[in-house]
Structure formats: structure tokens, C-alpha cells
Amino acid sequence: MFPRAAQQLVLVVVPRDPITGRTTLRYPPRPRTYSHAAAGVVQRRGDRAEVEGDHRAVPGRLLFCTVEGDVTSDDPYAWTEADHGPFEFGAAVALVKGCSPARALDVLGARRATQVAPARAMRDWAAQQDYQHYGTAVEAGEVSGWTVVIELNGYQATLPEPLEALSDDGEAVVIYQNVNGLASFQYAKNGTIVRAFDPLLPELSQMGEPLPEERGIAFPGENGELHPMPGAFLLAERLTGIRLTESDLSEPGDRIAVGIHPD
């Protein structure tokens, strides 16, 4: 075992226990409003965490809370939960068969704000955009006969119509998580989304029957722990044969990209 980097979660506050003096936090299905906290976790069990500390949250509202945890050292996707990794500000990652990188950019960058350029240049463009009208790069490249799409702080590949278009002549797998922990896993084939679910809260929202490749993968994690992203990437690997690494997302390499202003 090795300690993974602290992960910032958005948790909902329930009333403080009058006996222990501790406040219990629960991962909410859909974050809406937020309060900030300075609290340390003393125990985590399933989707709840007990904290101690001076915080200004009130029962029923949400707050940011730093949660420590462990993952096994042989987990190839432990990097997906790193505090300063590719998912620090959220990301969408797609693996597409039967669709070239150029075609993927045509589909996902229909309302592009730039011309096609090297992905590194588009990341620089995105960093220069105003916060109120933020921009992101939609990147596409090739890996082992598949097209990989990377959207740091983006989500275009998760939208139903573009996702179906990506899979028109093959298949597409999309993994998404935003900065508030909202997550999704989607699988489309021949222009139809055949499977979709929230890897954090799979029992709340599902589309399609479970895939055979899901067998043996526990969502949101083993023993009730909140580790949805490693399982999502493992499922993507089973469907595509592609094992993505942290550097595949962090380093733009020779990918091409367009800049967009998401709605």
C-alpha cells in the first residue's frame, strides 16, 4: 500500500453528532451550492467521512473537504486520483475506433474558436482566455490504431450527439470527471450509446445493460471506498486494449487540437 495524494471532494454536511462532536460528510449525487471548510478527516467509510475542525458549513449544504486514502501500489490507474494530476480541474478522455483524429476534431470542434494547431499551442491559447469566457483545447491523436481525445477541463465528447457521431463507423469510450466529482462512463457503438453510468454512483443513473467487461470491477471502488476513476479506466482498457498513462494525458505530444469556448 502507499498513500495517494489528498483528494478534494465535495461532500454534503449532515448534523454534528452531539456525543462525538464530529460532523459526518456524505458524497452528494449532484453538487449544487457550496460552503468552504478547513477540516481534517478522521475516518472514512463508504460514501461518508467524519471530520474534525473549524468549518463554516451548515447541515444540508455542501463543502470542500480534503480526504486522504490509500490505493494498492500495483494499481496502474492510481494516477487518476492524484491531487495535481490530469483530473485536477476535470477532464474528458475518449478512445475512438473508426474515426481519425482530424474527423474527431471536426465532430467535437464544430464551434471552434481557432484553426487546427499543435495541441501544445492550443493549451497555451486556452490558458490565455478570460475566466468568464474560458477556453479549452480539444486534442486528438493516434494510439495503437485508436484515436485518443483529451479535453482538459472540457466535456464535448460526453454530449450525446457528438458521442454518437464519433462512433458512427466503429465505437467510442468516454470517461469524464469534473472538479466537483461529477463523473460518467459512456460507451457508444455504430452511432448509438449502448451503455452509460456514473462510476461514482452507478445505482442512481444507468443506461443499457452492464457490459461483460464490467465483471469483477467494483464501482465506486473496492470495499466501499470512493475510487471511481481507476475502475473506469480499467473498463476502458478491457474494451479497447489501450492502457492509458498519466503522461498520455499530461503531455500533448504530437496531437493536433482546436480551441473552443464551452457553453
C-alpha positions in Angstrom: 0.0 0.0 0.0 1.1 3.6 -0.5 -0.7 6.8 0.4 -2.3 8.5 -2.5 -2.3 12.3 -2.7 -5.0 14.0 -0.8 -8.1 14.4 -2.9 -10.5 17.3 -2.7 -14.1 16.0 -2.6 -17.4 17.9 -2.4 -19.4 16.5 0.4 -22.8 17.2 2.0 -22.9 18.1 5.6 -25.3 16.2 8.0 -25.9 17.4 11.6 -23.0 17.2 14.1 -23.1 14.3 16.4 -23.8 15.8 19.9 -21.9 13.0 21.6 -18.8 12.7 19.5 -18.7 16.3 18.4 -17.9 15.1 14.9 -19.6 16.1 11.6 -20.4 13.5 9.1 -20.0 14.3 5.4 -21.6 12.4 2.5 -20.8 12.4 -1.2 -23.8 14.0 -2.8 -25.3 12.8 -6.2 -25.3 16.3 -7.8 -23.4 19.2 -6.2 -25.3 22.5 -6.3 -24.3 25.0 -3.6 -21.1 25.2 -1.7 -19.6 26.3 1.6 -15.9 26.2 2.3 -14.3 24.2 5.1 -11.0 23.8 6.9 -11.5 20.3 8.3 -9.4 17.2 8.7 -10.8 13.7 8.0 -10.6 11.4 11.0 -12.4 8.4 9.5 -13.9 7.5 6.1 -16.3 4.7 5.5 -18.0 4.1 2.2 -19.5 7.4 1.0 -19.2 9.1 4.4 -16.3 10.8 6.2 -16.1 12.0 9.8 -14.2 15.3 10.2 -12.9 17.5 13.0 -12.0 21.1 12.6 -13.3 24.6 12.4 -15.6 24.8 9.4 -18.4 27.2 8.5 -20.7 24.7 6.7 -24.3 24.1 7.8 -26.3 20.9 7.7 -27.7 20.2 4.2 -25.2 22.3 2.4 -22.0 21.3 0.7 -18.4 21.9 1.4 -15.0 21.2 0.1 -13.0 18.7 2.2 -9.6 17.1 1.8 -9.8 13.3 2.1 -6.8 11.1 2.5 -6.9 7.5 1.3 -4.9 4.5 0.1 -4.8 2.5 -3.1 -2.7 -0.5 -3.8 0.7 0.1 -5.3 0.1 -2.2 -8.3 -3.0 -0.2 -9.4 -2.0 1.1 -12.9 -4.6 3.8 -12.7 -3.7 5.3 -9.2 -2.6 8.4 -11.1 -6.2 9.2 -12.0 -6.8 10.3 -8.3 -3.6 12.4 -7.9 -4.3 15.8 -6.4 -2.4 17.6 -9.1 -2.9 15.1 -12.0 -4.8 15.5 -15.2 -8.1 15.4 -13.4 -7.2 18.3 -11.1 -9.6 20.6 -12.9 -11.7 17.9 -14.6 -11.2 16.2 -17.9 -12.9 14.1 -20.6 -11.0 11.3 -22.2 -12.2 9.4 -25.3 -10.9 6.4 -27.2 -12.4 6.0 -30.6 -12.2 3.3 -33.2 -13.1 4.1 -36.9 -12.6 7.8 -36.6 -9.5 9.7 -37.5 -8.1 12.5 -35.2 -9.0 15.1 -37.9 -12.5 13.7 -38.1 -12.8 13.8 -34.3 -11.9 17.4 -34.2 -14.5 18.1 -36.9 -17.1 16.5 -34.7 -16.1 18.0 -31.3 -14.9 21.3 -32.5 -17.9 22.3 -34.7 -18.0 25.7 -32.9 -14.2 26.1 -32.8 -12.6 29.4 -31.9 -9.3 28.6 -33.6 -7.9 26.7 -36.5 -6.3 23.3 -36.1 -2.9 23.6 -34.5 -0.5 21.6 -32.4 -2.0 20.6 -29.0 0.6 22.4 -27.0 -0.1 25.7 -28.8 -3.8 25.2 -28.1 -3.2 24.6 -24.4 -1.3 27.9 -24.4 -4.3 29.6 -26.1 -6.7 28.1 -23.5 -4.5 29.4 -20.6 -4.8 32.9 -22.0 -8.5 33.0 -22.1 -10.6 35.1 -19.7 -12.1 33.2 -16.7 -15.6 34.4 -17.6 -15.2 33.2 -21.1 -12.8 30.3 -20.5 -11.4 28.2 -23.3 -10.2 24.7 -23.6 -8.3 22.6 -26.1 -9.9 19.6 -27.8 -6.9 17.4 -28.6 -6.8 14.3 -30.8 -4.1 11.8 -31.7 -3.4 8.2 -32.5 -2.6 5.4 -30.2 -2.4 1.7 -31.2 -4.9 2.1 -34.0 -7.4 4.1 -31.9 -7.9 7.9 -31.8 -7.5 9.3 -28.3 -9.2 12.6 -27.5 -8.1 14.6 -24.5 -10.2 17.6 -23.1 -8.6 19.0 -20.0 -11.4 21.0 -18.3 -13.7 20.0 -21.1 -16.6 17.8 -21.9 -17.6 17.9 -25.6 -17.1 14.2 -26.0 -19.7 13.4 -23.3 -22.6 15.1 -25.2 -24.9 12.5 -26.8 -24.9 13.8 -30.4 -21.1 14.2 -30.8 -20.5 10.9 -29.0 -22.8 9.1 -31.3 -21.2 10.8 -34.3 -17.7 9.7 -33.1 -18.9 6.1 -33.1 -20.7 6.1 -36.4 -18.1 3.8 -38.1 -16.9 2.0 -35.0 -17.0 2.5 -31.3 -16.2 5.1 -28.7 -15.5 5.0 -24.9 -15.6 8.3 -22.9 -14.6 8.8 -19.3 -15.4 12.1 -17.6 -15.0 13.7 -14.2 -15.3 17.4 -13.3 -13.8 19.4 -10.5 -16.8 18.7 -8.3 -16.6 15.0 -8.7 -19.5 14.6 -11.2 -18.4 11.6 -13.3 -19.6 9.5 -16.2 -18.6 6.5 -18.3 -20.1 6.1 -21.8 -19.8 3.5 -24.5 -21.2 4.0 -28.0 -21.1 1.7 -31.0 -22.2 2.2 -34.6 -23.8 5.6 -33.8 -25.7 4.5 -30.7 -24.9 4.9 -27.0 -25.3 1.4 -25.6 -24.0 1.9 -22.1 -23.7 4.8 -19.7 -23.4 5.2 -16.0 -21.9 7.3 -13.2 -18.9 5.3 -11.9 -19.2 7.1 -8.5 -23.0 6.5 -8.1 -23.8 3.7 -10.6 -27.1 2.7 -8.9 -28.6 6.2 -9.5 -28.3 6.6 -13.2 -27.7 3.9 -15.8 -28.3 3.4 -19.5 -28.2 -0.1 -21.1 -27.3 -3.5 -19.7 -23.9 -4.0 -17.9 -21.2 -5.0 -20.3 -19.4 -8.3 -19.9 -16.2 -6.4 -19.5 -17.6 -4.8 -16.3 -17.5 -8.2 -14.5 -15.2 -8.0 -11.5 -14.9 -4.2 -11.4 -16.4 -2.7 -8.3 -17.9 0.8 -8.6 -17.2 3.2 -7.0 -14.3 1.1 -5.6 -13.4 -1.9 -3.5 -14.8 -2.3 0.0 -17.0 0.8 -0.4 -14.0 3.2 -1.0 -14.5 6.1 -3.3 -12.2 5.3 -6.2 -14.3 5.6 -9.3 -11.7 6.6 -11.9 -9.3 3.6 -11.7 -12.3 1.3 -12.3 -13.5 3.4 -15.2 -10.1 3.4 -16.9 -9.8 -0.3 -16.3 -13.1 -0.9 -18.1 -12.0 1.3 -21.0 -8.8 -0.8 -21.2 -10.8 -4.0 -21.4 -13.0 -2.6 -24.2 -10.2 -1.1 -26.2 -7.0 -2.9 -25.3 -5.4 0.5 -24.6 -3.8 1.2 -21.2 -3.5 5.0 -20.9 -0.9 6.5 -18.6 -0.7 9.8 -16.8 1.8 11.1 -19.4 -0.6 10.2 -22.2 -3.0 12.9 -20.8 -0.5 15.4 -19.4 1.9 15.6 -22.3 0.3 16.8 -25.6 3.0 15.1 -27.7 2.2 15.3 -31.4 -1.6 15.6 -31.0 -3.5 18.2 -33.0 -6.2 20.3 -31.4 -8.7 23.1 -31.7 -9.6 25.7 -29.2 -13.2 26.1 -28.1 -15.2 28.2 -25.6 -17.6 25.7 -23.9 -21.1 26.9 -23.1 
